[in-house]
Structure formats: structure tokens, C-alpha cells
Amino acid sequence: QVQLVESGGGLVQPGESLRLSCATSGSVISAYAMDWYRQAPGEERALVATIAPDEVAHYADPVRGRFTISRDATKNTVYLQMNSLKPDDTALYYCHTVIYSNGWVEYWGQGTQVTVSS
């Protein structure tokens, strides 16, 4: 069973930065795409960023140029560096992946809260 453990959320002022972490197994981050999603109150969960095994990354329009997704295989960890944070970035942020184990299986982290407010 795959487990994703997130950390790094908190309360910051607009313009400040946070780095989120998602700890997982090395077999997952080396062989499958890893994603960050977010969900604001009253809204649907939305994709923020994704990184493929070949390190190619893609970003949602609202965060492109401000957020960076990366992975460190030696630490079995995926990161989301969030710069120039805005109040609209306030949400629960989730780590996510889909792996193949006698079929494709989806996994989610528990979520970490990011609040951007003055």
C-alpha cells in the first residue's frame, strides 16, 4: 500500500513563500507522475502541478511562473515551492499519484492547509 505524507503548510502574508513536502516511497516517485492538487472552501479540487518520471513539469495557469514542482529521489520526497503567494492561493493542498498494481490505483495525501492573508 502506498502512503503519501504531506507537510509545510501554514499562514503567510501576500507576497511571501512556502515550500510543501510530500514524503513517499522511492519506487513511486521514480516510476510514476506525481501531482499537487488544491481545494478552496466551496470549490472543486483542481490540479496545480504535475511532474513526470522524466522531470517534465506542467502547471495550472493561476500558478505558472510562481510555483515550482520538483522531486528529490534520495529523500523520496516531492516538493511544491510556492512564491509570490496571493490570497487566491488559500486552499487545502494535496499530494497525488496513480500507480499500476494489477490495475491503476489512485492515492491521495491527507492535505495540508495554506492560508494567505494580511
Summary of the structure (lengths in Angstrom):
residues: 118
radius of gyration: 13.8
end to end distance: 40.6
largest distance: 48.3
contacts: 346
relative contact order: 0.31
helix: 8%
strand: 50%
